[in-house]
Amino acid sequence: MSSSQEVLFLSNLNGEGTYTFPDGQKYVGEYKDGERHGEGILTSPNGGKYVGGFKDGERHGEGILTSPNGDKYVGEFKDGEMDGKGIMIFPDGRKYEGEYKDGLPNGQGIVTSHEGEFKNGEIFVRMVNWEKQ
């Protein structure tokens, strides 16, 4: 399929479908007027994956984004970015739960690590690792 045929095919796509992009990304989900729109799964050849809502081709609404390094974000998206309430879980067990704006933590949030929970930079719960002797 030539690139002009590909554009024509995508611009007319409505409903559900699967498409593999030239860069190796693969989308399985709902389309509206050729754009990712509704629920879908977008996977990248580098191991990244997004499962959730799309609007006008961008991540939007509730979703789960897993990066190739193992970071996992569960929460709200707007215009392709993490935006709203969400939880970021890191491979080392740390976790940030709070507000995001334009893809970055913003406003109120709690960081949990093996050392405890931090709120506004202050530790307020000490985690204890109980082991049987």
DOZA-663781 format. One record per atom (N, C-alpha, C): atom name; x negated, z, y; residue in three letters; residue number from 1. Coordinates in nm, 2 decimals. Layout:
! residues N
[CA [X Z Y] ALA NUM]
...
***
This chain:
! residues 133
[N [-0.09 0.00 -0.12] MET 1]
[CA [0.00 0.00 0.00] MET 1]
[C [-0.09 0.00 0.12] MET 1]
[N [-0.07 -0.09 0.22] SER 2]
[CA [-0.15 -0.10 0.34] SER 2]
[C [-0.10 0.02 0.43] SER 2]
[N [-0.19 0.04 0.53] SER 3]
[CA [-0.15 0.15 0.62] SER 3]
[C [-0.03 0.13 0.70] SER 3]
[N [0.01 0.00 0.73] SER 4]
[CA [0.13 -0.03 0.80] SER 4]
[C [0.25 -0.01 0.71] SER 4]
[N [0.24 -0.04 0.58] GLN 5]
[CA [0.34 -0.02 0.49] GLN 5]
[C [0.36 0.13 0.46] GLN 5]
[N [0.25 0.20 0.46] GLU 6]
[CA [0.26 0.35 0.44] GLU 6]
[C [0.33 0.42 0.56] GLU 6]
[N [0.30 0.38 0.68] VAL 7]
[CA [0.37 0.43 0.80] VAL 7]
[C [0.52 0.40 0.79] VAL 7]
[N [0.56 0.28 0.76] LEU 8]
[CA [0.70 0.24 0.75] LEU 8]
[C [0.77 0.32 0.64] LEU 8]
[N [0.70 0.34 0.52] PHE 9]
[CA [0.76 0.42 0.42] PHE 9]
[C [0.78 0.56 0.46] PHE 9]
[N [0.68 0.62 0.52] LEU 10]
[CA [0.70 0.76 0.57] LEU 10]
[C [0.80 0.78 0.68] LEU 10]
[N [0.81 0.68 0.77] SER 11]
[CA [0.90 0.70 0.88] SER 11]
[C [1.05 0.69 0.83] SER 11]
[N [1.07 0.63 0.72] ASN 12]
[CA [1.21 0.62 0.66] ASN 12]
[C [1.24 0.72 0.56] ASN 12]
[N [1.15 0.81 0.53] LEU 13]
[CA [1.16 0.91 0.43] LEU 13]
[C [1.25 1.03 0.47] LEU 13]
[N [1.36 1.05 0.40] ASN 14]
[CA [1.45 1.17 0.42] ASN 14]
[C [1.48 1.23 0.28] ASN 14]
[N [1.49 1.36 0.27] GLY 15]
[CA [1.52 1.42 0.14] GLY 15]
[C [1.39 1.48 0.09] GLY 15]
[N [1.37 1.48 -0.04] GLU 16]
[CA [1.26 1.54 -0.11] GLU 16]
[C [1.16 1.43 -0.15] GLU 16]
[N [1.03 1.47 -0.15] GLY 17]
[CA [0.93 1.37 -0.20] GLY 17]
[C [0.80 1.43 -0.21] GLY 17]
[N [0.70 1.35 -0.26] THR 18]
[CA [0.56 1.39 -0.28] THR 18]
[C [0.48 1.28 -0.21] THR 18]
[N [0.38 1.33 -0.14] TYR 19]
[CA [0.29 1.24 -0.08] TYR 19]
[C [0.15 1.29 -0.08] TYR 19]
[N [0.05 1.21 -0.12] THR 20]
[CA [-0.09 1.25 -0.11] THR 20]
[C [-0.16 1.17 0.00] THR 20]
[N [-0.21 1.24 0.10] PHE 21]
[CA [-0.27 1.19 0.21] PHE 21]
[C [-0.41 1.13 0.18] PHE 21]
[N [-0.46 1.04 0.26] PRO 22]
[CA [-0.60 0.98 0.24] PRO 22]
[C [-0.71 1.08 0.23] PRO 22]
[N [-0.69 1.20 0.30] ASP 23]
[CA [-0.80 1.30 0.30] ASP 23]
[C [-0.79 1.39 0.18] ASP 23]
[N [-0.69 1.37 0.09] GLY 24]
[CA [-0.68 1.44 -0.03] GLY 24]
[C [-0.57 1.55 -0.03] GLY 24]
[N [-0.52 1.58 0.09] GLN 25]
[CA [-0.41 1.68 0.09] GLN 25]
[C [-0.28 1.62 0.02] GLN 25]
[N [-0.21 1.71 -0.04] LYS 26]
[CA [-0.09 1.67 -0.11] LYS 26]
[C [0.03 1.76 -0.06] LYS 26]
[N [0.14 1.69 -0.03] TYR 27]
[CA [0.26 1.76 0.02] TYR 27]
[C [0.37 1.73 -0.08] TYR 27]
[N [0.44 1.84 -0.13] VAL 28]
[CA [0.56 1.82 -0.21] VAL 28]
[C [0.67 1.90 -0.14] VAL 28]
[N [0.77 1.84 -0.10] GLY 29]
[CA [0.88 1.91 -0.04] GLY 29]
[C [0.98 1.82 0.03] GLY 29]
[N [1.04 1.88 0.13] GLU 30]
[CA [1.15 1.81 0.21] GLU 30]
[C [1.10 1.73 0.33] GLU 30]
[N [1.16 1.62 0.36] TYR 31]
[CA [1.12 1.54 0.47] TYR 31]
[C [1.25 1.51 0.55] TYR 31]
[N [1.23 1.49 0.68] LYS 32]
[CA [1.33 1.44 0.77] LYS 32]
[C [1.27 1.34 0.87] LYS 32]
[N [1.32 1.22 0.87] ASP 33]
[CA [1.27 1.11 0.95] ASP 33]
[C [1.12 1.09 0.93] ASP 33]
[N [1.07 1.11 0.81] GLY 34]
[CA [0.93 1.09 0.78] GLY 34]
[C [0.84 1.20 0.80] GLY 34]
[N [0.89 1.31 0.86] GLU 35]
[CA [0.81 1.43 0.89] GLU 35]
[C [0.84 1.54 0.78] GLU 35]
[N [0.74 1.62 0.75] ARG 36]
[CA [0.76 1.74 0.67] ARG 36]
[C [0.86 1.83 0.74] ARG 36]
[N [0.97 1.86 0.68] HIS 37]
[CA [1.08 1.93 0.75] HIS 37]
[C [1.16 2.00 0.64] HIS 37]
[N [1.16 2.13 0.64] GLY 38]
[CA [1.23 2.21 0.54] GLY 38]
[C [1.13 2.28 0.46] GLY 38]
[N [1.16 2.31 0.33] GLU 39]
[CA [1.07 2.38 0.25] GLU 39]
[C [0.97 2.29 0.18] GLU 39]
[N [0.85 2.33 0.16] GLY 40]
[CA [0.75 2.25 0.10] GLY 40]
[C [0.62 2.32 0.06] GLY 40]
[N [0.53 2.25 -0.01] ILE 41]
[CA [0.40 2.30 -0.05] ILE 41]
[C [0.30 2.20 -0.01] ILE 41]
[N [0.20 2.25 0.07] LEU 42]
[CA [0.09 2.16 0.11] LEU 42]
[C [-0.04 2.22 0.06] LEU 42]
[N [-0.11 2.14 -0.03] THR 43]
[CA [-0.23 2.18 -0.09] THR 43]
[C [-0.35 2.09 -0.03] THR 43]
[N [-0.46 2.16 -0.02] SER 44]
[CA [-0.58 2.09 0.03] SER 44]
[C [-0.68 2.07 -0.08] SER 44]
[N [-0.77 1.97 -0.08] PRO 45]
[CA [-0.87 1.96 -0.19] PRO 45]
[C [-0.97 2.07 -0.19] PRO 45]
[N [-0.98 2.14 -0.07] ASN 46]
[CA [-1.08 2.25 -0.07] ASN 46]
[C [-1.03 2.38 -0.12] ASN 46]
[N [-0.90 2.38 -0.17] GLY 47]
[CA [-0.84 2.50 -0.23] GLY 47]
[C [-0.74 2.57 -0.14] GLY 47]
[N [-0.73 2.53 -0.02] GLY 48]
[CA [-0.63 2.59 0.07] GLY 48]
[C [-0.49 2.55 0.02] GLY 48]
[N [-0.39 2.64 0.05] LYS 49]
[CA [-0.25 2.61 0.01] LYS 49]
[C [-0.15 2.68 0.11] LYS 49]
[N [-0.05 2.61 0.14] TYR 50]
[CA [0.06 2.67 0.22] TYR 50]
[C [0.19 2.64 0.15] TYR 50]
[N [0.27 2.75 0.13] VAL 51]
[CA [0.40 2.74 0.07] VAL 51]
[C [0.50 2.80 0.17] VAL 51]
[N [0.60 2.72 0.21] GLY 52]
[CA [0.70 2.77 0.31] GLY 52]
[C [0.77 2.67 0.39] GLY 52]
[N [0.81 2.71 0.51] GLY 53]
[CA [0.89 2.62 0.59] GLY 53]
[C [0.81 2.53 0.68] GLY 53]
[N [0.87 2.41 0.71] PHE 54]
[CA [0.81 2.31 0.80] PHE 54]
[C [0.91 2.27 0.90] PHE 54]
[N [0.87 2.23 1.02] LYS 55]
[CA [0.96 2.18 1.12] LYS 55]
[C [0.88 2.07 1.19] LYS 55]
[N [0.93 1.95 1.20] ASP 56]
[CA [0.87 1.84 1.27] ASP 56]
[C [0.72 1.82 1.23] ASP 56]
[N [0.70 1.84 1.10] GLY 57]
[CA [0.56 1.81 1.04] GLY 57]
[C [0.47 1.93 1.05] GLY 57]
[N [0.51 2.04 1.11] GLU 58]
[CA [0.42 2.16 1.13] GLU 58]
[C [0.47 2.28 1.05] GLU 58]
[N [0.38 2.37 1.01] ARG 59]
[CA [0.42 2.49 0.95] ARG 59]
[C [0.52 2.57 1.05] ARG 59]
[N [0.63 2.61 1.00] HIS 60]
[CA [0.73 2.68 1.09] HIS 60]
[C [0.82 2.76 1.00] HIS 60]
[N [0.85 2.89 1.05] GLY 61]
[CA [0.94 2.98 0.98] GLY 61]
[C [0.85 3.07 0.89] GLY 61]
[N [0.91 3.11 0.78] GLU 62]
[CA [0.84 3.20 0.68] GLU 62]
[C [0.75 3.11 0.59] GLU 62]
[N [0.63 3.17 0.56] GLY 63]
[CA [0.54 3.10 0.47] GLY 63]
[C [0.43 3.19 0.42] GLY 63]
[N [0.36 3.13 0.33] ILE 64]
[CA [0.24 3.20 0.27] ILE 64]
[C [0.12 3.10 0.28] ILE 64]
[N [0.02 3.14 0.35] LEU 65]
[CA [-0.10 3.05 0.37] LEU 65]
[C [-0.22 3.12 0.30] LEU 65]
[N [-0.28 3.05 0.20] THR 66]
[CA [-0.40 3.10 0.13] THR 66]
[C [-0.51 3.01 0.17] THR 66]
[N [-0.62 3.07 0.22] SER 67]
[CA [-0.74 2.99 0.26] SER 67]
[C [-0.83 2.97 0.14] SER 67]
[N [-0.93 2.88 0.14] PRO 68]
[CA [-1.02 2.86 0.04] PRO 68]
[C [-1.11 2.98 0.00] PRO 68]
[N [-1.13 3.07 0.11] ASN 69]
[CA [-1.21 3.19 0.08] ASN 69]
[C [-1.13 3.30 0.02] ASN 69]
[N [-1.00 3.29 0.01] GLY 70]
[CA [-0.92 3.39 -0.05] GLY 70]
[C [-0.84 3.47 0.04] GLY 70]
[N [-0.85 3.45 0.17] ASP 71]
[CA [-0.77 3.52 0.27] ASP 71]
[C [-0.62 3.47 0.25] ASP 71]
[N [-0.53 3.56 0.26] LYS 72]
[CA [-0.39 3.53 0.23] LYS 72]
[C [-0.30 3.59 0.35] LYS 72]
[N [-0.23 3.50 0.41] TYR 73]
[CA [-0.13 3.54 0.52] TYR 73]
[C [0.01 3.52 0.47] TYR 73]
[N [0.09 3.62 0.48] VAL 74]
[CA [0.23 3.62 0.45] VAL 74]
[C [0.31 3.65 0.57] VAL 74]
[N [0.39 3.56 0.63] GLY 75]
[CA [0.46 3.59 0.75] GLY 75]
[C [0.52 3.47 0.82] GLY 75]
[N [0.53 3.48 0.95] GLU 76]
[CA [0.60 3.38 1.03] GLU 76]
[C [0.50 3.29 1.09] GLU 76]
[N [0.55 3.16 1.10] PHE 77]
[CA [0.47 3.05 1.17] PHE 77]
[C [0.56 2.99 1.27] PHE 77]
[N [0.49 2.94 1.38] LYS 78]
[CA [0.56 2.86 1.48] LYS 78]
[C [0.46 2.75 1.52] LYS 78]
[N [0.52 2.63 1.52] ASP 79]
[CA [0.44 2.51 1.57] ASP 79]
[C [0.30 2.50 1.50] ASP 79]
[N [0.30 2.53 1.37] GLY 80]
[CA [0.18 2.52 1.29] GLY 80]
[C [0.09 2.64 1.29] GLY 80]
[N [0.11 2.74 1.37] GLU 81]
[CA [0.03 2.86 1.38] GLU 81]
[C [0.09 2.98 1.33] GLU 81]
[N [0.01 3.08 1.29] MET 82]
[CA [0.07 3.22 1.26] MET 82]
[C [0.12 3.27 1.39] MET 82]
[N [0.25 3.31 1.39] ASP 83]
[CA [0.31 3.35 1.51] ASP 83]
[C [0.44 3.44 1.47] ASP 83]
[N [0.43 3.56 1.51] GLY 84]
[CA [0.54 3.66 1.48] GLY 84]
[C [0.48 3.77 1.39] GLY 84]
[N [0.57 3.82 1.30] LYS 85]
[CA [0.52 3.93 1.21] LYS 85]
[C [0.46 3.87 1.09] LYS 85]
[N [0.35 3.94 1.05] GLY 86]
[CA [0.28 3.89 0.93] GLY 86]
[C [0.18 3.99 0.88] GLY 86]
[N [0.13 3.96 0.76] ILE 87]
[CA [0.03 4.04 0.69] ILE 87]
[C [-0.08 3.95 0.64] ILE 87]
[N [-0.20 3.99 0.68] MET 88]
[CA [-0.32 3.92 0.63] MET 88]
[C [-0.39 4.01 0.53] MET 88]
[N [-0.41 3.95 0.42] ILE 89]
[CA [-0.48 4.03 0.31] ILE 89]
[C [-0.61 3.96 0.28] ILE 89]
[N [-0.72 4.04 0.29] PHE 90]
[CA [-0.85 3.98 0.27] PHE 90]
[C [-0.90 4.01 0.13] PHE 90]
[N [-0.99 3.92 0.07] PRO 91]
[CA [-1.04 3.94 -0.06] PRO 91]
[C [-1.10 4.08 -0.09] PRO 91]
[N [-1.16 4.14 0.01] ASP 92]
[CA [-1.22 4.27 -0.01] ASP 92]
[C [-1.12 4.39 -0.01] ASP 92]
[N [-0.99 4.36 0.00] GLY 93]
[CA [-0.89 4.46 0.00] GLY 93]
[C [-0.84 4.51 0.13] GLY 93]
[N [-0.91 4.47 0.24] ARG 94]
[CA [-0.86 4.50 0.37] ARG 94]
[C [-0.73 4.43 0.40] ARG 94]
[N [-0.65 4.49 0.49] LYS 95]
[CA [-0.52 4.43 0.52] LYS 95]
[C [-0.49 4.45 0.67] LYS 95]
[N [-0.43 4.35 0.73] TYR 96]
[CA [-0.38 4.37 0.87] TYR 96]
[C [-0.23 4.34 0.87] TYR 96]
[N [-0.15 4.43 0.91] GLU 97]
[CA [-0.01 4.41 0.92] GLU 97]
[C [0.03 4.43 1.07] GLU 97]
[N [0.09 4.32 1.12] GLY 98]
[CA [0.13 4.33 1.26] GLY 98]
[C [0.18 4.20 1.32] GLY 98]
[N [0.16 4.19 1.45] GLU 99]
[CA [0.21 4.08 1.53] GLU 99]
[C [0.10 3.97 1.54] GLU 99]
[N [0.14 3.85 1.54] TYR 100]
[CA [0.04 3.73 1.56] TYR 100]
[C [0.10 3.65 1.67] TYR 100]
[N [0.01 3.58 1.75] LYS 101]
[CA [0.05 3.49 1.85] LYS 101]
[C [-0.05 3.38 1.85] LYS 101]
[N [-0.01 3.25 1.84] ASP 102]
[CA [-0.10 3.14 1.84] ASP 102]
[C [-0.21 3.15 1.74] ASP 102]
[N [-0.18 3.20 1.62] GLY 103]
[CA [-0.28 3.20 1.52] GLY 103]
[C [-0.37 3.33 1.51] GLY 103]
[N [-0.35 3.42 1.61] LEU 104]
[CA [-0.44 3.53 1.62] LEU 104]
[C [-0.36 3.66 1.62] LEU 104]
[N [-0.42 3.78 1.57] PRO 105]
[CA [-0.35 3.91 1.58] PRO 105]
[C [-0.33 3.93 1.73] PRO 105]
[N [-0.21 3.99 1.76] ASN 106]
[CA [-0.17 4.01 1.90] ASN 106]
[C [-0.07 4.12 1.91] ASN 106]
[N [-0.09 4.22 1.99] GLY 107]
[CA [0.01 4.33 2.00] GLY 107]
[C [-0.02 4.44 1.90] GLY 107]
[N [0.09 4.50 1.85] GLN 108]
[CA [0.09 4.61 1.76] GLN 108]
[C [0.05 4.57 1.62] GLN 108]
[N [-0.04 4.65 1.56] GLY 109]
[CA [-0.08 4.62 1.42] GLY 109]
[C [-0.15 4.74 1.35] GLY 109]
[N [-0.15 4.73 1.22] ILE 110]
[CA [-0.22 4.84 1.14] ILE 110]
[C [-0.32 4.77 1.05] ILE 110]
[N [-0.44 4.82 1.05] VAL 111]
[CA [-0.55 4.77 0.96] VAL 111]
[C [-0.56 4.88 0.85] VAL 111]
[N [-0.56 4.83 0.72] THR 112]
[CA [-0.58 4.92 0.61] THR 112]
[C [-0.70 4.88 0.54] THR 112]
[N [-0.79 4.97 0.51] SER 113]
[CA [-0.91 4.94 0.43] SER 113]
[C [-0.94 5.05 0.34] SER 113]
[N [-1.04 5.04 0.26] HIS 114]
[CA [-1.08 5.15 0.16] HIS 114]
[C [-1.11 5.28 0.24] HIS 114]
[N [-1.14 5.27 0.37] GLU 115]
[CA [-1.17 5.39 0.44] GLU 115]
[C [-1.05 5.46 0.50] GLU 115]
[N [-0.93 5.39 0.51] GLY 116]
[CA [-0.81 5.45 0.57] GLY 116]
[C [-0.74 5.35 0.65] GLY 116]
[N [-0.64 5.40 0.72] GLU 117]
[CA [-0.55 5.31 0.80] GLU 117]
[C [-0.59 5.34 0.95] GLU 117]
[N [-0.60 5.23 1.02] PHE 118]
[CA [-0.63 5.24 1.16] PHE 118]
[C [-0.51 5.18 1.24] PHE 118]
[N [-0.47 5.25 1.35] LYS 119]
[CA [-0.37 5.21 1.44] LYS 119]
[C [-0.42 5.22 1.58] LYS 119]
[N [-0.42 5.12 1.65] ASN 120]
[CA [-0.47 5.12 1.79] ASN 120]
[C [-0.61 5.17 1.79] ASN 120]
[N [-0.70 5.14 1.69] GLY 121]
[CA [-0.84 5.18 1.69] GLY 121]
[C [-0.86 5.32 1.64] GLY 121]
[N [-0.76 5.39 1.61] GLU 122]
[CA [-0.78 5.53 1.56] GLU 122]
[C [-0.74 5.55 1.42] GLU 122]
[N [-0.82 5.62 1.34] ILE 123]
[CA [-0.78 5.64 1.20] ILE 123]
[C [-0.67 5.74 1.19] ILE 123]
[N [-0.56 5.72 1.12] PHE 124]
[CA [-0.45 5.81 1.11] PHE 124]
[C [-0.41 5.85 0.97] PHE 124]
[N [-0.47 5.78 0.87] VAL 125]
[CA [-0.45 5.81 0.73] VAL 125]
[C [-0.58 5.79 0.66] VAL 125]
[N [-0.63 5.89 0.59] ARG 126]
[CA [-0.75 5.87 0.51] ARG 126]
[C [-0.71 5.84 0.37] ARG 126]
[N [-0.76 5.73 0.31] MET 127]
[CA [-0.74 5.69 0.18] MET 127]
[C [-0.83 5.77 0.08] MET 127]
[N [-0.77 5.82 -0.03] VAL 128]
[CA [-0.85 5.89 -0.12] VAL 128]
[C [-0.85 5.82 -0.26] VAL 128]
[N [-0.97 5.80 -0.32] ASN 129]
[CA [-0.97 5.73 -0.45] ASN 129]
[C [-0.98 5.84 -0.55] ASN 129]
[N [-0.87 5.87 -0.62] TRP 130]
[CA [-0.87 5.98 -0.72] TRP 130]
[C [-0.91 5.92 -0.85] TRP 130]
[N [-1.01 5.98 -0.91] GLU 131]
[CA [-1.06 5.93 -1.04] GLU 131]
[C [-1.05 6.05 -1.14] GLU 131]
[N [-1.02 6.01 -1.27] LYS 132]
[CA [-1.02 6.11 -1.37] LYS 132]
[C [-1.16 6.14 -1.41] LYS 132]
[N [-1.19 6.27 -1.42] GLN 133]
[CA [-1.33 6.31 -1.46] GLN 133]
[C [-1.34 6.33 -1.61] GLN 133]
***
